[in-house]
Amino acid sequence: MSANSRKSRDQAESAFSKTQTQSLSLGRIVSEQDAVSRAREEKTARLRELRLEKEAADHLAAAAAPAPKRKAKR
């Protein structure tokens, strides 16, 4: 009877250990994916901000530049 109890306990501990390892691995994977997503979102926001600044500067430069002279039609 003790052998059956010992065998059952070993199987249960093995199953628990396997489940725990899978859970920790999954948690690590999710954390890594979150970090990658966060970095991508930060980069996208930074690039969007730079693009908007450039567009505003280009717009101001175009408004400040004199209009090109047109030749009169004959």
ROGUZA-533168 format. One record per atom (N, C-alpha, C, O): atom name; x, y, z. Coordinates in Angstrom, 3 decimals. Example, Ala and Ser with C-alpha at 12.3 -4.5 7.8 and 13.67 -1.06 7.14 Angstrom:
+----+----------+----------+----------+
|  a |       px |       py |       pz |
+----+----------+----------+----------+
|  N |   13.190 |   -5.690 |    7.800 |
| CA |   12.300 |   -4.500 |    7.800 |
|  C |   13.200 |   -3.300 |    7.800 |
|  O |   14.236 |   -3.319 |    8.465 |
|  N |   12.850 |   -2.250 |    7.080 |
| CA |   13.670 |   -1.060 |    7.140 |
|  C |   12.900 |    0.030 |    7.870 |
|  O |   13.409 |    1.138 |    8.039 |
+----+----------+----------+----------+
END
This chain:
+----+----------+----------+----------+
|  a |       px |       py |       pz |
+----+----------+----------+----------+
|  N |    0.826 |   -1.185 |    0.000 |
| CA |    0.000 |    0.000 |    0.000 |
|  C |    0.869 |    1.246 |    0.000 |
|  O |    0.534 |    2.238 |   -0.647 |
|  N |    1.947 |    1.204 |    0.698 |
| CA |    2.848 |    2.343 |    0.760 |
|  C |    3.475 |    2.618 |   -0.603 |
|  O |    3.713 |    3.772 |   -0.961 |
|  N |    3.739 |    1.569 |   -1.354 |
| CA |    4.332 |    1.722 |   -2.683 |
|  C |    3.361 |    2.436 |   -3.624 |
|  O |    3.774 |    3.288 |   -4.412 |
|  N |    2.066 |    2.091 |   -3.545 |
| CA |    1.064 |    2.752 |   -4.376 |
|  C |    0.941 |    4.225 |   -4.003 |
|  O |    0.821 |    5.090 |   -4.870 |
|  N |    0.972 |    4.491 |   -2.716 |
| CA |    0.874 |    5.856 |   -2.237 |
|  C |    2.075 |    6.671 |   -2.721 |
|  O |    1.940 |    7.812 |   -3.161 |
|  N |    3.236 |    6.058 |   -2.626 |
| CA |    4.465 |    6.733 |   -3.041 |
|  C |    4.453 |    6.994 |   -4.552 |
|  O |    4.841 |    8.069 |   -5.010 |
|  N |    4.003 |    5.997 |   -5.312 |
| CA |    3.949 |    6.130 |   -6.759 |
|  C |    2.957 |    7.218 |   -7.167 |
|  O |    3.249 |    8.019 |   -8.056 |
|  N |    1.802 |    7.253 |   -6.534 |
| CA |    0.791 |    8.265 |   -6.827 |
|  C |    1.307 |    9.660 |   -6.496 |
|  O |    1.094 |   10.618 |   -7.239 |
|  N |    1.991 |    9.743 |   -5.362 |
| CA |    2.539 |   11.040 |   -4.956 |
|  C |    3.597 |   11.508 |   -5.953 |
|  O |    3.614 |   12.682 |   -6.323 |
|  N |    4.475 |   10.616 |   -6.392 |
| CA |    5.510 |   10.969 |   -7.366 |
|  C |    4.886 |   11.433 |   -8.680 |
|  O |    5.353 |   12.395 |   -9.288 |
|  N |    3.829 |   10.747 |   -9.116 |
| CA |    3.148 |   11.139 |  -10.344 |
|  C |    2.494 |   12.517 |  -10.198 |
|  O |    2.555 |   13.347 |  -11.106 |
|  N |    1.879 |   12.738 |   -9.061 |
| CA |    1.228 |   14.026 |   -8.813 |
|  C |    2.262 |   15.158 |   -8.779 |
|  O |    2.041 |   16.225 |   -9.351 |
|  N |    3.382 |   14.915 |   -8.109 |
| CA |    4.432 |   15.933 |   -8.044 |
|  C |    5.019 |   16.198 |   -9.430 |
|  O |    5.323 |   17.342 |   -9.768 |
|  N |    5.175 |   15.161 |  -10.218 |
| CA |    5.692 |   15.311 |  -11.579 |
|  C |    4.725 |   16.129 |  -12.431 |
|  O |    5.141 |   17.024 |  -13.168 |
|  N |    3.454 |   15.823 |  -12.328 |
| CA |    2.438 |   16.552 |  -13.092 |
|  C |    2.384 |   18.017 |  -12.650 |
|  O |    2.268 |   18.916 |  -13.482 |
|  N |    2.468 |   18.250 |  -11.342 |
| CA |    2.450 |   19.613 |  -10.832 |
|  C |    3.666 |   20.385 |  -11.318 |
|  O |    3.552 |   21.535 |  -11.740 |
|  N |    4.829 |   19.749 |  -11.256 |
| CA |    6.060 |   20.389 |  -11.704 |
|  C |    5.983 |   20.759 |  -13.177 |
|  O |    6.407 |   21.846 |  -13.571 |
|  N |    5.443 |   19.862 |  -13.987 |
| CA |    5.298 |   20.116 |  -15.419 |
|  C |    4.350 |   21.286 |  -15.651 |
|  O |    4.639 |   22.172 |  -16.456 |
|  N |    3.230 |   21.291 |  -14.957 |
| CA |    2.251 |   22.369 |  -15.093 |
|  C |    2.844 |   23.701 |  -14.653 |
|  O |    2.645 |   24.726 |  -15.305 |
|  N |    3.567 |   23.676 |  -13.556 |
| CA |    4.189 |   24.894 |  -13.040 |
|  C |    5.222 |   25.436 |  -14.033 |
|  O |    5.277 |   26.643 |  -14.270 |
|  N |    6.023 |   24.571 |  -14.604 |
| CA |    7.022 |   24.981 |  -15.590 |
|  C |    6.345 |   25.590 |  -16.813 |
|  O |    6.793 |   26.619 |  -17.321 |
|  N |    5.277 |   24.969 |  -17.287 |
| CA |    4.552 |   25.503 |  -18.439 |
|  C |    3.961 |   26.871 |  -18.117 |
|  O |    3.989 |   27.778 |  -18.949 |
|  N |    3.435 |   27.013 |  -16.927 |
| CA |    2.845 |   28.277 |  -16.516 |
|  C |    3.899 |   29.382 |  -16.463 |
|  O |    3.656 |   30.499 |  -16.920 |
|  N |    5.055 |   29.072 |  -15.912 |
| CA |    6.132 |   30.062 |  -15.834 |
|  C |    6.628 |   30.434 |  -17.234 |
|  O |    6.912 |   31.601 |  -17.507 |
|  N |    6.729 |   29.448 |  -18.108 |
| CA |    7.160 |   29.708 |  -19.485 |
|  C |    6.150 |   30.597 |  -20.200 |
|  O |    6.527 |   31.543 |  -20.892 |
|  N |    4.886 |   30.295 |  -20.033 |
| CA |    3.837 |   31.090 |  -20.657 |
|  C |    3.875 |   32.522 |  -20.130 |
|  O |    3.740 |   33.473 |  -20.900 |
|  N |    4.056 |   32.675 |  -18.833 |
| CA |    4.151 |   34.013 |  -18.240 |
|  C |    5.314 |   34.798 |  -18.806 |
|  O |    5.188 |   35.994 |  -19.071 |
|  N |    6.452 |   34.136 |  -18.994 |
| CA |    7.627 |   34.799 |  -19.549 |
|  C |    7.373 |   35.209 |  -21.004 |
|  O |    7.759 |   36.302 |  -21.419 |
|  N |    6.729 |   34.337 |  -21.769 |
| CA |    6.420 |   34.639 |  -23.170 |
|  C |    5.484 |   35.838 |  -23.263 |
|  O |    5.691 |   36.733 |  -24.082 |
|  N |    4.462 |   35.852 |  -22.428 |
| CA |    3.512 |   36.966 |  -22.434 |
|  C |    4.208 |   38.262 |  -22.056 |
|  O |    3.935 |   39.303 |  -22.654 |
|  N |    5.093 |   38.221 |  -21.084 |
| CA |    5.834 |   39.413 |  -20.679 |
|  C |    6.704 |   39.933 |  -21.814 |
|  O |    6.773 |   41.139 |  -22.052 |
|  N |    7.362 |   39.026 |  -22.509 |
| CA |    8.206 |   39.423 |  -23.640 |
|  C |    7.367 |   40.044 |  -24.756 |
|  O |    7.766 |   41.043 |  -25.354 |
|  N |    6.208 |   39.453 |  -25.033 |
| CA |    5.331 |   39.996 |  -26.075 |
|  C |    4.824 |   41.381 |  -25.679 |
|  O |    4.735 |   42.274 |  -26.521 |
|  N |    4.494 |   41.560 |  -24.406 |
| CA |    4.048 |   42.867 |  -23.936 |
|  C |    5.154 |   43.905 |  -24.093 |
|  O |    4.890 |   45.038 |  -24.495 |
|  N |    6.375 |   43.527 |  -23.781 |
| CA |    7.504 |   44.447 |  -23.911 |
|  C |    7.726 |   44.833 |  -25.365 |
|  O |    7.989 |   45.998 |  -25.663 |
|  N |    7.624 |   43.870 |  -26.271 |
| CA |    7.793 |   44.150 |  -27.699 |
|  C |    6.678 |   45.076 |  -28.188 |
|  O |    6.936 |   46.024 |  -28.930 |
|  N |    5.453 |   44.804 |  -27.776 |
| CA |    4.319 |   45.641 |  -28.176 |
|  C |    4.472 |   47.059 |  -27.644 |
|  O |    4.223 |   48.026 |  -28.364 |
|  N |    4.874 |   47.182 |  -26.405 |
| CA |    5.061 |   48.494 |  -25.790 |
|  C |    6.160 |   49.274 |  -26.519 |
|  O |    6.008 |   50.468 |  -26.778 |
|  N |    7.262 |   48.600 |  -26.847 |
| CA |    8.357 |   49.260 |  -27.564 |
|  C |    7.889 |   49.708 |  -28.949 |
|  O |    8.233 |   50.802 |  -29.396 |
|  N |    7.109 |   48.868 |  -29.627 |
| CA |    6.602 |   49.223 |  -30.950 |
|  C |    5.682 |   50.437 |  -30.860 |
|  O |    5.776 |   51.348 |  -31.683 |
|  N |    4.799 |   50.456 |  -29.874 |
| CA |    3.876 |   51.584 |  -29.707 |
|  C |    4.630 |   52.871 |  -29.398 |
|  O |    4.272 |   53.933 |  -29.908 |
|  N |    5.673 |   52.794 |  -28.566 |
| CA |    6.469 |   53.975 |  -28.239 |
|  C |    7.195 |   54.501 |  -29.475 |
|  O |    7.250 |   55.709 |  -29.703 |
|  N |    7.748 |   53.589 |  -30.267 |
| CA |    8.455 |   53.990 |  -31.479 |
|  C |    7.483 |   54.624 |  -32.472 |
|  O |    7.800 |   55.637 |  -33.096 |
|  N |    6.307 |   54.029 |  -32.617 |
| CA |    5.306 |   54.573 |  -33.534 |
|  C |    4.884 |   55.970 |  -33.093 |
|  O |    4.755 |   56.866 |  -33.927 |
|  N |    4.672 |   56.165 |  -31.809 |
| CA |    4.285 |   57.488 |  -31.297 |
|  C |    5.398 |   58.506 |  -31.540 |
|  O |    5.127 |   59.646 |  -31.917 |
|  N |    6.642 |   58.097 |  -31.324 |
| CA |    7.767 |   59.009 |  -31.528 |
|  C |    7.887 |   59.391 |  -33.004 |
|  O |    8.090 |   60.560 |  -33.332 |
|  N |    7.762 |   58.408 |  -33.887 |
| CA |    7.847 |   58.693 |  -35.316 |
|  C |    6.678 |   59.559 |  -35.790 |
|  O |    6.865 |   60.435 |  -36.634 |
|  N |    5.482 |   59.326 |  -35.258 |
| CA |    4.325 |   60.137 |  -35.616 |
|  C |    4.552 |   61.593 |  -35.193 |
|  O |    4.250 |   62.523 |  -35.940 |
|  N |    5.085 |   61.768 |  -33.990 |
| CA |    5.353 |   63.119 |  -33.492 |
|  C |    6.376 |   63.826 |  -34.382 |
|  O |    6.202 |   64.997 |  -34.720 |
|  N |    7.434 |   63.122 |  -34.759 |
| CA |    8.442 |   63.712 |  -35.646 |
|  C |    7.848 |   64.070 |  -37.007 |
|  O |    8.153 |   65.125 |  -37.562 |
|  N |    7.003 |   63.193 |  -37.542 |
| CA |    6.378 |   63.460 |  -38.838 |
|  C |    5.479 |   64.685 |  -38.770 |
|  O |    5.502 |   65.527 |  -39.668 |
|  N |    4.686 |   64.788 |  -37.705 |
| CA |    3.797 |   65.940 |  -37.561 |
|  C |    4.585 |   67.234 |  -37.412 |
|  O |    4.194 |   68.265 |  -37.960 |
|  N |    5.704 |   67.189 |  -36.667 |
| CA |    6.557 |   68.380 |  -36.533 |
|  C |    7.125 |   68.788 |  -37.883 |
|  O |    7.155 |   69.974 |  -38.211 |
|  N |    7.574 |   67.818 |  -38.668 |
| CA |    8.140 |   68.108 |  -39.985 |
|  C |    7.078 |   68.687 |  -40.910 |
|  O |    7.335 |   69.650 |  -41.632 |
|  N |    5.881 |   68.098 |  -40.887 |
| CA |    4.810 |   68.611 |  -41.734 |
|  C |    4.457 |   70.048 |  -41.353 |
|  O |    4.215 |   70.878 |  -42.229 |
|  N |    4.425 |   70.347 |  -40.054 |
| CA |    4.131 |   71.706 |  -39.610 |
|  C |    5.231 |   72.659 |  -40.057 |
|  O |    4.941 |   73.767 |  -40.509 |
|  N |    6.486 |   72.247 |  -39.939 |
| CA |    7.605 |   73.094 |  -40.369 |
|  C |    7.563 |   73.319 |  -41.875 |
|  O |    7.815 |   74.428 |  -42.344 |
|  N |    7.246 |   72.277 |  -42.632 |
| CA |    7.139 |   72.407 |  -44.078 |
|  C |    6.003 |   73.354 |  -44.459 |
|  O |    6.131 |   74.149 |  -45.391 |
|  N |    4.913 |   73.262 |  -43.742 |
| CA |    3.760 |   74.130 |  -44.005 |
|  C |    4.129 |   75.584 |  -43.726 |
|  O |    3.791 |   76.469 |  -44.512 |
|  N |    4.815 |   75.838 |  -42.620 |
| CA |    5.237 |   77.204 |  -42.288 |
|  C |    6.232 |   77.723 |  -43.313 |
|  O |    6.166 |   78.886 |  -43.712 |
|  N |    7.142 |   76.879 |  -43.737 |
| CA |    8.132 |   77.299 |  -44.732 |
|  C |    7.457 |   77.629 |  -46.052 |
|  O |    7.828 |   78.595 |  -46.718 |
|  N |    6.477 |   76.839 |  -46.430 |
| CA |    5.760 |   77.100 |  -47.679 |
|  C |    4.954 |   78.391 |  -47.580 |
|  O |    4.856 |   79.128 |  -48.561 |
|  N |    4.385 |   78.673 |  -46.435 |
| CA |    3.597 |   79.889 |  -46.246 |
|  C |    4.499 |   81.124 |  -46.221 |
|  O |    4.090 |   82.197 |  -46.664 |
|  N |    5.704 |   80.981 |  -45.715 |
| CA |    6.621 |   82.114 |  -45.604 |
|  C |    7.337 |   82.396 |  -46.913 |
|  O |    7.769 |   83.525 |  -47.146 |
|  N |    7.469 |   81.415 |  -47.755 |
| CA |    8.175 |   81.587 |  -49.024 |
|  C |    7.316 |   82.413 |  -49.973 |
|  O |    6.098 |   82.245 |  -50.022 |
|  N |    7.950 |   83.302 |  -50.725 |
| CA |    7.161 |   84.098 |  -51.673 |
|  C |    6.632 |   83.204 |  -52.791 |
|  O |    7.247 |   82.205 |  -53.164 |
|  N |    5.491 |   83.592 |  -53.303 |
| CA |    4.885 |   82.817 |  -54.379 |
|  C |    5.734 |   82.988 |  -55.634 |
|  O |    6.227 |   84.084 |  -55.900 |
|  N |    5.907 |   81.939 |  -56.393 |
| CA |    6.710 |   82.065 |  -57.621 |
|  C |    6.019 |   82.998 |  -58.612 |
|  O |    4.795 |   82.985 |  -58.741 |
|  N |    6.815 |   83.806 |  -59.308 |
| CA |    6.262 |   84.754 |  -60.281 |
|  C |    5.871 |   83.981 |  -61.539 |
|  O |    6.590 |   83.096 |  -62.003 |
|  N |    4.736 |   84.339 |  -62.057 |
| CA |    4.253 |   83.704 |  -63.275 |
|  C |    4.495 |   84.647 |  -64.447 |
|  O |    4.390 |   85.867 |  -64.318 |
|  N |    4.807 |   84.081 |  -65.543 |
| CA |    4.993 |   84.875 |  -66.743 |
|  C |    3.634 |   85.228 |  -67.303 |
|  O |    2.713 |   84.411 |  -67.312 |
|  N |    3.524 |   86.464 |  -67.772 |
| CA |    2.268 |   86.897 |  -68.362 |
|  C |    2.090 |   86.263 |  -69.723 |
|  O |    3.047 |   86.129 |  -70.485 |
|  N |    0.887 |   85.879 |  -70.025 |
| CA |    0.593 |   85.291 |  -71.331 |
|  C |    0.547 |   86.402 |  -72.365 |
|  O |    0.094 |   87.507 |  -72.070 |
|  N |    0.996 |   86.128 |  -73.532 |
| CA |    0.990 |   87.136 |  -74.598 |
|  C |   -0.083 |   86.864 |  -75.584 |
|  O |   -0.237 |   87.611 |  -76.550 |
+----+----------+----------+----------+
END
